[in-house]
Amino acid sequence: MKVCRITDCGRKEQIAREILEALTDWFEVPESREAYIRESREQAFFAAEQDGRMIGFLCLKETGRSTVELAVMGVRKESHRQGAGKALVQAAKEYAAGAGYEFMQVKTVQMGRYEDYDRTNRFYLDAGFRELEVFPDYWDEANPCQIYVLSLKEKVTLTDLIMSRRSYRGKYRPDKIPRKDLKAIMEAGLAAPSGCNRQTTSLIAVDDETLLARMHQVIDPPVAETAPAMICVLTRRINAYRDRCFATQDYSAAIENMLLAIAAMGYQSCWYEGHITDEDRIGDRIAGILGVPDEYELVCILPVGIAESTSAAPKKKPFEERAWFNGFGPGAADRDGNP
Ligand SMILES: Cc1cc2nc3c(=O)[nH]c(=O)nc-3n(C[C@H](O)[C@H](O)[C@H](O)COP(=O)(O)O)c2cc1C
């Protein structure tokens, strides 16, 4: 079973309909079912897939600057108690925390009314939600509304994110990347430090299919062909002071910020620089397609998309081979008396 984010509005509606229409014990009123399906188009949407079949989904809706609501979640009855709900909530928590939200709320019928809803209550409590308040008349007297809240802070730490990021070179799903996500990723890049604050890095996000196709005509051998968006990193090699140019350091910091923002939002990417700055100068040809002025150099492309598969972690040398305390080499640790 795998959970992935869906960004295509039509697919969201289709999956929501498929699942909710199979769960009429919980979603019995056709009008509210239709409302959930309709509203899912605009919401952050996560789907659980098993053996090529969608078995569940979850939608998030912003209800305040710091809060998202778990607006609707459904898992096919025959797939209950197999971890799909838990995996969906986990994916939603990671996404929401990465997107900067602090709380997630969810509404359900208060514990002690109906057996099915009691199971739902226990599921949310297990997932870390806590009782916030009960509103007896929010829906109607027979269905008192329990609001649960979950703190998203400290759930996925920056260190966790840094340690789990890796280069992805597999296929991407065709789902489009919302402009607001691409903008948030680019903002993370532009927030990076730069030597003497010269801000030598500029960015172009490409999400136009025709333009992407033209870019791929010059990327030979091909990479990231299926990515629905690509962020192109430009640099201006101007001096920060005297003859010191920090353009490479500047764009490297921006790229790492963007890679982390991409990972935080549940997307994948890879730092393609060697590939496009080699003798065949693919980067220059992409720059030509994008109308980049001569004083800028296109140094890197970052695909952005939802992964079709998982990537294996590359082997990294052990800590002791590359980092030490109080001097070079492993023996240095003895100098402060700590082995
Ligand atoms: C300056 C630089 C250039 C890179 N160029 C490429 C490239 O052209 N093609 C590629 O597949 N990966 C490229 N990478 C990604 C590295 O291969 C990757 O970071 C490394 O193998 C470690 O894997 P990880 O990112 O999963 O930790 C580049 C990384 C850096 C920092």
The ligand as an SDF file (V2000), in Angstrom:
LIG
                    3D

 31 33  0  0  0  0  0  0  0  0999 V2000
   26.7300   20.2240   -7.6860 C   0  0  0  0  0  0  0  0  0  0  0  0
   25.8750   19.0070   -7.8920 C   0  0  0  0  0  0  0  0  0  0  0  0
   25.6340   18.5580   -9.1810 C   0  0  0  0  0  0  0  0  0  0  0  0
   24.8120   17.4400   -9.3890 C   0  0  0  0  0  0  0  0  0  0  0  0
   24.5400   17.0720  -10.6870 N   0  0  0  0  0  0  0  0  0  0  0  0
   23.7880   15.9530  -10.9060 C   0  0  0  0  0  0  0  0  0  0  0  0
   23.5070   15.5520  -12.2390 C   0  0  0  0  0  0  0  0  0  0  0  0
   23.8870   16.1830  -13.2070 O   0  0  0  0  0  0  0  0  0  0  0  0
   22.7760   14.4280  -12.4110 N   0  0  0  0  0  0  0  0  0  0  0  0
   22.3120   13.6810  -11.3480 C   0  0  0  0  0  0  0  0  0  0  0  0
   21.6610   12.6580  -11.5820 O   0  0  0  0  0  0  0  0  0  0  0  0
   22.5450   14.0650  -10.0650 N   0  0  0  0  0  0  0  0  0  0  0  0
   23.2890   15.1730   -9.8190 C   0  0  0  0  0  0  0  0  0  0  0  0
   23.5200   15.5940   -8.5370 N   0  0  0  0  0  0  0  0  0  0  0  0
   22.9410   14.8100   -7.4100 C   0  0  0  0  0  0  0  0  0  0  0  0
   23.9970   13.9390   -6.7380 C   0  0  0  0  0  0  0  0  0  0  0  0
   24.3610   12.8680   -7.6040 O   0  0  0  0  0  0  0  0  0  0  0  0
   23.4240   13.3960   -5.4060 C   0  0  0  0  0  0  0  0  0  0  0  0
   23.1890   14.4970   -4.5600 O   0  0  0  0  0  0  0  0  0  0  0  0
   24.3910   12.4240   -4.7300 C   0  0  0  0  0  0  0  0  0  0  0  0
   24.4990   11.2510   -5.4830 O   0  0  0  0  0  0  0  0  0  0  0  0
   23.9290   12.0380   -3.3170 C   0  0  0  0  0  0  0  0  0  0  0  0
   22.6230   11.5340   -3.3210 O   0  0  0  0  0  0  0  0  0  0  0  0
   21.4590   12.2340   -2.4400 P   0  0  0  0  0  0  0  0  0  0  0  0
   21.1600   13.5760   -3.0570 O   0  0  0  0  0  0  0  0  0  0  0  0
   20.2860   11.2830   -2.5680 O   0  0  0  0  0  0  0  0  0  0  0  0
   21.9540   12.3510   -1.0490 O   0  0  0  0  0  0  0  0  0  0  0  0
   24.2830   16.7170   -8.2970 C   0  0  0  0  0  0  0  0  0  0  0  0
   24.5380   17.1930   -6.9920 C   0  0  0  0  0  0  0  0  0  0  0  0
   25.2880   18.3190   -6.7840 C   0  0  0  0  0  0  0  0  0  0  0  0
   25.4920   18.8290   -5.3790 C   0  0  0  0  0  0  0  0  0  0  0  0
  1  2  1  0
  2  3  1  0
  2 30  2  0
  3  4  2  0
  4  5  1  0
  4 28  1  0
  5  6  2  0
  6  7  1  0
  6 13  1  0
  7  8  2  0
  7  9  1  0
  9 10  1  0
 10 11  2  0
 10 12  1  0
 12 13  2  0
 13 14  1  0
 14 15  1  0
 14 28  1  0
 15 16  1  0
 16 17  1  0
 16 18  1  0
 18 19  1  0
 18 20  1  0
 20 21  1  0
 20 22  1  0
 22 23  1  0
 23 24  1  0
 24 25  2  0
 24 26  1  0
 24 27  1  0
 28 29  2  0
 29 30  1  0
 30 31  1  0
M  END
$$$$
